[in-house]
């Protein structure tokens, strides 16, 4: 078997096929396995530039893999939602209750619209009230796009994750470790997949041409939609359209190394820049118990800042407004991401366009007995997560077996 892409879904598929005694080769365009999960050490400690959370952690296969490999899973939740601080102040009981009521009211509207079968823009069903800016900001972080570009039905189908845990050594480290022992060919950019024969495929890449009984394609939907890989014959319209209707939203991060003595471990917290604007950041002090301050941006703001090279500058300015000028001395060197411009992903995680929530189910169906797709975009309840990528990769392997 040939697996195109050695990210979470590709690794999951390969491990299932290998366990069944099948030989498989993973062709990975990057110089490393892991895809959108990668742990960076340029700030002298682990920092997850991509996937960072074990969502649905109590049932997530990656939790088990991490602990079996000896990695420390931090079994505590991040304090998102109503519990989040706004700026440098914890929410009062009254503020927390008001925020919880806002989320409940908004998601009640989502559930009602979905129950009525309304696959429309989220922006069409939500009121413009005092809570709207806070909710819009959350959407950019959670989905990577603006509220107007979120499908109500897609959001309603997403399962609520009760447990979200981090890994002290980095979740990207765990994913890369899971590829150990697999036949991964790095720097192998796939250019064409010929699936014209009923019982075989021929895959052309920058590393040469391989033939096998079948192929699982796990590259991100935005890369597929751009036509980076050609198919012979062309993919059926349903799968082409599905990829185009599941573009990747863009989230980016900035990590700041903390200067010695600037904060202590007791200051660990999650907070947002402001509650009255959707154009703000989501911040964490000591993420995964590392001496860092992380900033997280999504949607249009993330894309704009990335294109202008201003992610770090925006984060520093917003943090200066929260902590005062003293923060300048407390933040040392920084590391920013640029997922929107990454040629091998063109974004961060998938968001179904309004009217196209069913595209996930289409993409998840095998194209033919010798060709299928896998990845977080194929998972209606767990999209945007390593959990969804794992389940999709395993399902694709099962379909071939």
C-alpha positions as CSV (number, residue, x, y, z in Angstrom):
1,X,0.0,0.0,0.0
2,X,1.1,3.6,-0.6
3,X,0.1,6.3,1.8
4,X,0.5,9.9,0.7
5,X,1.4,12.0,3.7
6,X,3.1,11.1,6.9
7,X,0.9,13.2,9.2
8,X,-1.3,11.9,11.9
9,X,-3.8,10.3,9.5
10,X,-1.1,8.7,7.4
11,X,0.7,7.3,10.4
12,X,-2.6,5.9,11.8
13,X,-3.3,4.2,8.6
14,X,0.2,2.8,8.3
15,X,0.2,1.4,11.8
16,X,-3.1,-0.3,11.2
17,X,-2.0,-1.8,7.9
18,X,1.4,-2.9,9.3
19,X,-0.4,-4.5,12.3
20,X,-2.4,-6.5,9.7
21,X,0.8,-7.7,8.1
22,X,0.6,-5.5,5.1
23,X,3.6,-3.7,3.6
24,X,3.1,0.0,3.2
25,X,5.2,3.0,2.2
26,X,4.5,6.6,3.3
27,X,5.5,9.4,0.9
28,X,6.0,12.6,2.7
29,X,6.8,15.9,1.0
30,X,8.3,17.5,4.1
31,X,11.7,16.8,5.6
32,X,10.0,15.3,8.7
33,X,7.0,13.2,9.6
34,X,4.1,14.7,11.6
35,X,2.4,17.1,9.1
36,X,0.6,19.8,11.0
37,X,1.9,18.5,14.3
38,X,5.5,19.7,15.0
39,X,7.4,20.5,18.2
40,X,10.0,23.3,18.0
41,X,13.0,23.6,20.3
42,X,14.4,26.9,19.1
43,X,13.5,28.6,22.4
44,X,15.3,26.0,24.4
45,X,12.2,24.1,25.4
46,X,9.4,22.2,23.5
47,X,6.8,24.4,21.8
48,X,4.0,22.9,19.6
49,X,3.8,25.0,16.5
50,X,0.8,23.1,15.2
51,X,-1.4,20.5,17.0
52,X,-1.0,21.0,20.7
53,X,-4.0,19.5,22.4
54,X,-5.2,16.0,23.0
55,X,-8.9,16.8,22.4
56,X,-11.3,14.1,23.7
57,X,-8.2,13.1,25.6
58,X,-9.8,10.3,27.7
59,X,-10.7,8.4,24.6
60,X,-8.0,9.6,22.2
61,X,-5.6,7.0,20.9
62,X,-2.8,9.5,21.0
63,X,-3.1,9.8,24.8
64,X,-2.4,6.1,25.0
65,X,0.5,6.2,22.5
66,X,2.0,9.2,24.4
67,X,1.9,7.5,27.8
68,X,3.1,4.1,26.4
69,X,6.1,5.8,24.9
70,X,6.9,7.4,28.3
71,X,5.8,11.0,27.5
72,X,4.2,13.0,30.3
73,X,0.5,13.8,29.6
74,X,-0.6,16.8,31.6
75,X,-4.0,15.7,32.7
76,X,-5.5,19.1,33.4
77,X,-7.7,21.3,31.2
78,X,-6.7,24.7,29.9
79,X,-9.4,27.0,31.3
80,X,-11.0,28.0,28.0
81,X,-14.6,29.3,27.6
82,X,-16.2,31.1,30.6
83,X,-13.2,30.4,32.8
84,X,-10.8,32.4,30.6
85,X,-9.3,35.6,32.0
86,X,-9.9,38.7,30.0
87,X,-6.6,40.7,30.1
88,X,-4.8,40.5,33.5
89,X,-7.9,39.9,35.6
90,X,-9.7,36.7,36.5
91,X,-13.5,36.7,35.7
92,X,-15.7,37.4,38.6
93,X,-18.5,34.9,39.4
94,X,-21.0,37.2,37.8
95,X,-18.8,37.6,34.6
96,X,-18.3,33.9,34.4
97,X,-22.0,33.2,34.7
98,X,-22.7,35.8,32.0
99,X,-20.2,34.3,29.7
100,X,-21.5,30.8,30.3
101,X,-25.0,32.0,29.6
102,X,-23.8,33.6,26.4
103,X,-22.2,30.4,25.1
104,X,-25.3,28.4,26.1
105,X,-27.6,30.9,24.3
106,X,-25.5,30.9,21.1
107,X,-25.0,27.2,20.9
108,X,-28.7,26.7,21.6
109,X,-29.4,28.7,18.4
110,X,-26.9,26.5,16.5
111,X,-28.6,23.3,17.7
112,X,-32.0,24.6,16.8
113,X,-31.0,25.7,13.3
114,X,-29.2,22.4,12.7
115,X,-32.3,20.4,13.9
116,X,-34.2,22.3,11.3
117,X,-31.7,21.2,8.7
118,X,-30.4,24.7,8.0
119,X,-26.9,24.4,6.6
120,X,-26.4,28.1,6.5
121,X,-23.8,30.6,7.6
122,X,-23.4,30.9,11.3
123,X,-23.6,34.6,10.9
124,X,-27.2,34.3,9.7
125,X,-28.6,32.9,12.9
126,X,-26.7,34.8,15.6
127,X,-27.8,38.0,17.2
128,X,-25.5,41.1,17.3
129,X,-25.4,41.7,21.0
130,X,-22.9,42.3,23.8
131,X,-21.6,38.7,23.6
132,X,-21.1,38.6,19.8
133,X,-17.5,39.9,19.6
134,X,-16.4,37.4,22.3
135,X,-18.1,34.5,20.4
136,X,-16.7,35.6,17.0
137,X,-13.2,35.6,18.5
138,X,-13.6,32.1,19.8
139,X,-14.8,30.9,16.3
140,X,-11.6,32.2,14.7
141,X,-9.5,30.2,17.2
142,X,-11.7,27.1,17.1
143,X,-12.4,26.9,13.4
144,X,-9.8,29.2,11.9
145,X,-12.3,31.3,9.9
146,X,-14.8,34.1,10.5
147,X,-18.3,33.4,11.8
148,X,-19.8,34.2,8.4
149,X,-17.8,31.4,6.9
150,X,-18.8,28.7,9.4
151,X,-21.4,26.2,8.4
152,X,-24.1,25.9,11.1
153,X,-24.6,22.2,10.4
154,X,-20.9,21.5,10.4
155,X,-20.4,23.2,13.8
156,X,-23.4,21.4,15.2
157,X,-22.0,18.0,14.2
158,X,-18.8,18.6,16.1
159,X,-18.6,16.7,19.3
160,X,-17.9,18.6,22.5
161,X,-14.5,17.7,24.0
162,X,-14.7,17.4,27.8
163,X,-11.0,16.8,28.3
164,X,-8.2,18.7,26.5
165,X,-4.7,17.8,27.7
166,X,-1.2,18.8,26.7
167,X,2.0,16.8,26.5
168,X,5.1,18.2,28.3
169,X,7.5,17.2,25.6
170,X,5.2,18.4,22.9
171,X,2.4,16.7,21.0
172,X,4.4,17.0,17.8
173,X,7.1,14.9,19.4
174,X,4.5,12.2,20.1
175,X,3.3,12.1,16.5
176,X,6.8,11.9,15.1
177,X,7.6,9.1,17.5
178,X,4.6,7.2,16.3
179,X,6.2,7.1,12.9
180,X,9.3,5.2,14.2
181,X,9.6,1.9,12.5
182,X,7.4,2.8,9.5
183,X,8.8,3.1,6.0
184,X,8.6,6.9,5.6
185,X,10.2,8.4,2.5
186,X,10.9,12.1,3.3
187,X,11.2,14.8,0.6
188,X,8.9,12.8,-1.6
189,X,6.4,15.2,-3.1
190,X,3.6,13.3,-4.9
191,X,2.7,14.8,-8.3
192,X,0.4,12.2,-9.9
193,X,-1.7,9.2,-8.9
194,X,-2.8,6.8,-11.6
195,X,-5.6,4.7,-10.4
196,X,-6.9,3.7,-13.8
197,X,-6.2,0.0,-13.2
198,X,-8.8,-1.8,-11.1
199,X,-6.4,-3.5,-8.7
200,X,-3.4,-1.2,-8.5
201,X,-2.1,2.3,-8.4
202,X,0.9,4.1,-9.8
203,X,2.2,7.0,-7.8
204,X,4.7,9.5,-9.2
205,X,6.7,11.7,-6.8
206,X,9.9,13.7,-6.7
207,X,11.5,10.5,-5.3
208,X,10.5,8.3,-8.2
209,X,7.6,6.1,-9.2
210,X,6.0,3.4,-7.1
211,X,3.3,0.9,-7.7
212,X,1.0,-0.8,-5.2
213,X,-2.4,-2.4,-4.8
214,X,-4.0,0.8,-3.4
215,X,-3.3,4.3,-2.1
216,X,-4.6,6.4,0.8
217,X,-4.2,10.1,0.3
218,X,-4.0,12.2,3.5
219,X,-2.8,15.6,2.2
220,X,-4.8,18.6,3.4
221,X,-7.9,19.6,1.4
222,X,-6.5,23.0,0.5
223,X,-3.5,21.3,-1.2
224,X,-5.9,18.9,-3.0
225,X,-8.1,21.8,-4.1
226,X,-5.2,23.7,-5.5
227,X,-4.4,20.7,-7.8
228,X,-0.9,20.0,-6.4
229,X,-1.6,16.3,-7.1
230,X,-3.1,15.3,-10.5
231,X,-5.2,12.1,-10.8
232,X,-5.4,9.8,-13.7
233,X,-8.3,9.6,-14.4
234,X,-9.5,12.8,-12.9
235,X,-11.2,12.4,-9.6
236,X,-15.0,12.2,-9.8
237,X,-16.7,15.6,-9.4
238,X,-18.1,14.7,-5.9
239,X,-14.6,14.3,-4.4
240,X,-13.2,17.3,-6.2
241,X,-16.0,19.5,-4.9
242,X,-15.7,18.1,-1.4
243,X,-12.1,19.1,-1.2
244,X,-12.9,22.6,-2.5
245,X,-15.7,23.0,0.0
246,X,-13.5,22.0,3.0
247,X,-10.8,24.7,2.9
248,X,-8.3,25.0,5.7
249,X,-8.8,27.9,8.1
250,X,-5.7,29.7,9.3
251,X,-4.5,29.9,12.9
252,X,-1.1,31.0,13.9
253,X,1.0,31.1,17.1
254,X,3.7,33.2,18.6
255,X,5.8,31.8,21.4
256,X,7.8,34.1,23.7
257,X,10.6,32.8,25.9
258,X,10.1,34.2,29.4
259,X,13.0,36.2,30.8
260,X,14.3,34.7,34.1
261,X,12.3,35.9,37.1
262,X,9.6,37.5,35.0
263,X,6.8,35.1,36.0
264,X,6.7,32.0,38.1
265,X,4.8,28.7,37.6
266,X,2.0,29.9,39.9
267,X,1.1,32.5,37.2
268,X,0.1,29.8,34.7
269,X,-3.2,30.7,33.1
270,X,-5.1,31.1,29.9
271,X,-6.4,34.6,29.0
272,X,-7.7,36.5,26.0
273,X,-6.6,39.9,24.9
274,X,-10.0,41.6,25.1
275,X,-13.6,40.6,25.3
276,X,-15.1,43.4,23.1
277,X,-13.4,42.6,19.8
278,X,-13.0,39.5,17.6
279,X,-9.6,40.8,16.5
280,X,-7.7,39.7,19.5
281,X,-5.4,36.9,20.7
282,X,-5.8,33.9,23.0
283,X,-2.8,33.6,25.3
284,X,-1.3,31.0,27.7
285,X,1.3,31.5,30.3
286,X,3.4,28.3,30.8
287,X,1.7,26.2,28.1
288,X,2.5,22.6,28.7
289,X,4.4,23.8,31.8
290,X,7.1,25.3,29.7
291,X,8.7,28.7,30.5
292,X,6.8,30.4,27.6
293,X,4.0,32.8,26.8
294,X,2.1,31.7,23.8
295,X,-0.2,33.8,21.6
296,X,-2.8,32.3,19.3
297,X,-4.6,34.1,16.4
298,X,-7.2,32.9,14.0
299,X,-9.2,33.8,10.9
300,X,-8.7,37.0,9.0
301,X,-6.6,38.6,11.7
302,X,-4.2,35.6,11.6
303,X,-4.0,35.7,7.8
304,X,-3.4,39.4,7.7
305,X,-0.7,39.4,10.3
306,X,1.0,36.4,8.7
307,X,1.0,38.1,5.3
308,X,2.6,41.3,6.8
309,X,5.0,39.5,9.1
310,X,3.4,41.2,12.1
311,X,2.2,38.4,14.3
312,X,4.9,39.0,16.9
313,X,4.5,42.8,16.8
314,X,0.7,42.5,17.3
315,X,1.1,40.1,20.2
316,X,3.7,42.4,21.9
317,X,1.4,45.4,21.5
318,X,-1.6,43.7,22.9
319,X,0.4,42.2,25.8
320,X,1.8,45.7,26.5
321,X,-1.8,46.9,26.8
322,X,-2.5,44.2,29.3
323,X,0.6,44.1,31.5
324,X,2.1,47.6,30.8
325,X,5.5,48.5,29.5
326,X,7.2,46.1,31.9
327,X,6.3,43.2,29.7
328,X,8.9,44.2,27.2
329,X,11.6,43.1,29.6
330,X,9.8,40.0,30.5
331,X,9.5,38.6,27.0
332,X,12.8,37.4,25.4
333,X,13.2,35.8,22.0
334,X,10.1,34.7,20.0
335,X,9.1,32.1,17.4
336,X,6.2,32.7,15.0
337,X,4.3,30.3,12.7
338,X,3.1,30.8,9.1
339,X,0.7,28.0,8.4
340,X,-1.3,29.9,5.7
341,X,1.8,30.1,3.5
342,X,3.0,26.6,4.2
343,X,3.0,25.0,0.7
344,X,2.3,21.5,2.2
345,X,-0.8,22.6,4.2
346,X,-2.0,26.0,3.1
347,X,-3.7,26.4,6.4
348,X,-4.3,24.8,9.8
349,X,-7.5,22.8,9.9
350,X,-10.6,22.4,7.8
351,X,-13.9,24.4,8.0
352,X,-16.8,23.4,5.8
353,X,-18.3,26.2,3.9
354,X,-21.9,27.1,4.6
355,X,-24.2,24.7,2.6
356,X,-21.5,22.0,2.4
357,X,-21.4,20.3,5.7
358,X,-22.0,16.9,4.0
359,X,-18.7,17.3,2.1
360,X,-16.9,15.5,5.0
361,X,-18.9,12.4,4.5
362,X,-18.3,12.5,0.7
363,X,-14.5,12.8,1.1
364,X,-14.4,10.0,3.6
365,X,-16.0,7.5,1.2
366,X,-13.5,5.4,-0.9
367,X,-13.2,6.7,-4.4
368,X,-12.6,3.1,-5.6
369,X,-11.3,-0.1,-4.2
370,X,-7.7,1.1,-4.8
371,X,-8.1,4.8,-3.8
372,X,-9.4,6.6,-0.7
373,X,-8.8,9.7,1.4
374,X,-8.2,10.3,5.1
375,X,-7.5,13.1,7.4
376,X,-9.1,15.4,10.0
377,X,-11.3,16.9,7.2
378,X,-13.0,13.5,6.8
379,X,-14.2,13.5,10.4
380,X,-17.6,15.2,11.0
381,X,-17.5,14.9,14.8
382,X,-13.8,15.4,15.3
383,X,-12.5,17.6,12.5
384,X,-9.5,19.8,13.2
385,X,-8.1,17.4,15.7
386,X,-5.5,14.6,15.9
387,X,-8.2,12.4,17.3
388,X,-10.2,12.8,14.1
389,X,-7.1,12.3,11.9
390,X,-6.3,9.1,13.7
391,X,-9.8,7.7,13.4
392,X,-10.0,8.6,9.7
393,X,-6.6,7.0,9.0
394,X,-7.6,3.8,10.7
395,X,-11.0,3.8,8.9
396,X,-9.3,4.2,5.5
397,X,-6.9,1.3,6.3
398,X,-9.9,-0.9,7.4
399,X,-11.6,-0.1,4.1
400,X,-8.6,-1.4,2.2
401,X,-8.2,-4.4,4.4
